[in-house]
Amino acid sequence: MNLLTLNGHTPWRTPTWLAAWLLLLSGLNLTAAAPPGRQPHLANPILPGYYADPSLVQFNGHVYIYATIDPWGGATLGCWESTDFKNWTYQNLNWPTKAACTSPTSKPNMCWAPSVVHAPNGKFYMFVSVGSEVWVGSADQPLGPWHDAHGGKPLVADGFKPGYHMIDAEAFVDADGSSYLYWGSGWNWVNGKCWAVKLKPDLASFDGEVRDVTPANYFEAPFMIKHDGHYYLMYSHGKTIEDSYQIHYAIGATPLGPFTEATNSPILVTDLARNIRSPGHHAIFSKDGHYYILYHRHNIPFDGTFVGRQVCADELHFTADGLIDKVIPTHEGAPLVQGRLAGRTNLVDPANGTKVTASSQRNPYTSPELVLDDNYATLWAAAPGATNAWLQLDFGHDQTFARQSLRFEYAWKAYAFTLESSADATHWTTLADYTQKPAQGSPIVIDAAGHARYLRLVFPHNTPETEAALFEWMVE
């Protein structure tokens, strides 16, 4: 994830296809034909929000995703926890932070590209890029508390290999318990390099010399997986801000190579016809004998001005002759991540007649009905700067409810709002008030039982820091 070159990068002009798309979306409703990726009940992206460079850990029946916060990193990382790969809860981490992971050689860049592994010694280790340097932390549990594991200094400093970018570190634990680290990128979207080294059992120091293991068409984001005795070094090529970003792979006989790019590489690329752009910087995980690829791709629609990548999961297969098959990126998602609402009573299903309106919207493709479509690629957002912006549900009749689940645009920001009910859309009763103590997280669950025909959310202050915007509103 090479971001320094964005200084001076000229955003794209709005292309013809996007202008036509926005015109179509201005009249979008959930029963009309919509561009690929904007229909109801799609599982990709699997997280509500903008995250990139995902890493995944499974432990004690729980699964954790660690990721870069978009746009272009934050003061810490994003972290999500689930028990079913479908419903995810945002969790705050104590480490890494930009403040804690800063050295005399650090650049201004924020926290990027975590890699978390469960080591043979029972501890969890996180390798993360902060300030264009690689830092390492350890913890006894996936959610921490995390502690710096290298004496308060980077494991790989900025000047370790002058002329290259010391980012995107990825750890790999082999079947024999030995551990390895891979990292590296280029500058100005060219000249990518991948370095690798064996790690000592403490996973915080090198065991031997660092090697240049760069395969053909490598730029950044290495990931190592072992299958049937072969080592597959996977990586990203191209620009993450354009359509050229894609996933390649090379095969070697040892964890340190040499690696030869496979004949069918790349295996995951942009598909504009299906509205899938710039897939890359991925991780591979297995569950119940199946392999899956976890990766980021751009939000829909992508206009080149806002970098909002989102995390998706699709199936991955090996061929009989030892290659990784071409990945088919989907909006539906792998079966493992489908069915978020299965077994839950959704009182705001549009199929049952619920209607939604709003005081305003940010642009033609953030209309209010999108909070009811069970799709994290779509959201409602109020017009920038709107005071007392509101979003309103109409059940069509008096409805008894027990709780609300809200998925705001940014799980790590705090939102000030009230939840209100009404029988006539004129006289309102406050069910919950978060104006004095704003709510943060995802989902925000409000246990406020009652009955009413109308519900609404009111946002008294719509600032750039916490613009009123919601991916999903569920009522049970």
Secondary structure by P-SEA (a helix, b strand, c coil): cccccccccccccccaaaaaaaaaacccccccccccccccccccccccccccbbbbbbcccbbbbbbbcccccccbbbbbbbccccbbbbbbbcccccccccccccccccccbbbbbbccccbbbbbbbcccbbbbbbcccccccccccccccccccccccccccccbbbbbbccccbbbbbccccccccbbbbbbbbbcccccccccccccccccccccbbbbbbcccccccccccccccccccccccccccccccccccccccccccccccccccccccbbbbbcccbbbbbbcccccccccccbbbbbbbbbbbbccccccccccccccccccccccccccccccccccbbbbbccccccccccccccccccccccccccccccccbbbbbcccbbbbcbbbbbcccccbbbbbbbbbbccccbbbbccccccbbbbcccccccccccccccbbbbccccccccccccccccc
